[in-house]
Amino acid sequence: QEKLAESGGGSVQAGGSLKLSCSASKYTFGKTSMGWFRQVSGNEREAVAVIYTGVGGSSGLTAYADSVKGRFTISQDNAKNTIYLQMNSLKLDDAGMYYCAATLEKGAWLGLIPDRYNLWGQGTQVTVSS
């Protein structure tokens, strides 16, 4: 069974930085959309940033929620089958449970729509304090 393993959450003061990691199997990673989504208690899961993984073609294509553009950067390490989310200049509104997501289908750019993703990690908590 394919799984995603997240790490890197924690507590930080506003203005600080955190880096999240999400590792996938070699079968999941590559020529597939992967991304980070955030959920705050009582609200729907919302997209933060996504990337098309692998090498060549559209690999490296990214998309960001407007609220994080210029502050967050999603990237990939093909050798480690891992994506990252570098979060800088964190704001109170950035807090929440961050989930890594992927799709088991190859070749599709899924963009920022959570319902299109069918493989989810357990989540990692990000807390931002003033």
C-alpha positions in Angstrom: 0.0 0.0 0.0 1.4 3.4 -1.0 2.0 5.9 1.7 3.3 9.4 2.1 5.5 10.3 5.1 5.5 13.9 6.2 7.8 15.7 8.6 8.9 19.1 9.6 5.9 20.7 11.3 6.3 22.5 14.6 5.8 25.8 16.3 7.2 29.1 15.2 6.7 32.8 15.8 5.1 35.0 13.2 7.8 36.0 10.7 9.7 32.8 11.1 10.3 29.8 8.8 9.6 26.1 8.6 10.4 23.5 6.0 8.1 20.5 5.5 9.1 17.3 3.8 7.0 14.5 2.2 8.5 11.3 1.1 6.9 8.9 -1.3 7.7 5.5 -2.8 9.5 5.3 -6.1 6.2 4.0 -7.6 4.3 7.1 -6.5 6.9 9.7 -7.2 7.5 10.9 -10.7 5.2 12.1 -13.5 2.5 12.8 -11.0 1.1 15.7 -9.1 2.0 16.1 -5.5 1.3 18.9 -3.1 0.6 20.4 0.2 -2.8 21.2 1.6 -3.8 22.9 4.8 -6.8 22.3 7.1 -7.9 24.4 10.0 -10.4 22.8 12.4 -13.9 23.1 11.1 -12.9 24.3 7.7 -12.4 22.5 4.4 -9.0 21.4 3.3 -7.4 24.0 1.0 -4.5 23.9 -1.4 -1.2 25.6 -0.5 1.2 24.5 -3.2 1.5 21.7 -5.8 4.2 20.4 -8.1 4.4 18.0 -11.0 7.2 15.6 -10.0 9.9 13.8 -11.9 12.2 14.9 -14.7 11.6 16.1 -18.2 8.5 17.4 -19.8 6.3 19.3 -17.4 8.2 18.2 -14.3 8.8 21.0 -11.9 5.6 22.8 -12.8 4.2 24.5 -9.7 1.1 26.3 -8.5 0.5 28.3 -5.3 -2.4 29.6 -3.4 -2.5 33.4 -3.7 -2.1 33.7 0.1 1.4 32.1 0.0 2.9 33.4 -3.2 6.2 35.0 -2.6 6.6 33.4 0.8 6.3 29.6 0.3 8.3 27.5 -2.2 7.6 24.0 -3.2 10.4 21.9 -4.5 11.4 18.3 -5.2 14.3 16.0 -4.8 14.1 13.2 -7.4 16.8 11.1 -5.9 14.9 11.0 -2.6 11.4 10.8 -4.0 10.6 13.8 -1.8 8.9 17.1 -2.0 9.4 20.0 0.3 7.6 23.1 1.3 9.8 26.0 2.5 7.6 28.4 4.4 9.0 31.8 5.1 7.5 35.0 6.7 4.9 32.8 8.4 1.7 34.5 9.4 -0.8 33.6 12.0 -3.2 32.5 9.2 -0.7 30.0 8.0 -1.3 27.8 11.0 -3.1 24.5 10.6 -2.6 20.8 9.8 -0.6 20.4 6.7 -1.2 17.3 4.5 0.9 16.0 1.7 -1.1 14.6 -1.1 -0.4 12.8 -4.4 -2.2 10.9 -7.1 -1.7 7.3 -8.0 -2.4 8.1 -11.6 0.5 9.1 -13.8 0.7 11.9 -16.3 -2.0 14.2 -14.9 -1.5 17.8 -13.7 -4.1 18.1 -11.0 -3.5 21.6 -9.8 -4.9 23.1 -6.6 -8.1 21.0 -6.3 -7.9 18.8 -3.2 -10.6 16.4 -4.4 -8.5 15.3 -7.4 -5.8 13.8 -5.1 -6.3 10.2 -3.9 -3.3 9.5 -1.6 -2.9 11.5 1.6 -0.4 11.6 4.4 -1.2 11.7 8.1 -0.6 15.4 8.4 1.9 17.6 10.3 0.9 20.4 12.5 2.1 24.0 12.0 1.6 26.4 14.8 2.3 30.1 14.4 2.3 32.4 17.4 2.4 36.1 17.7 
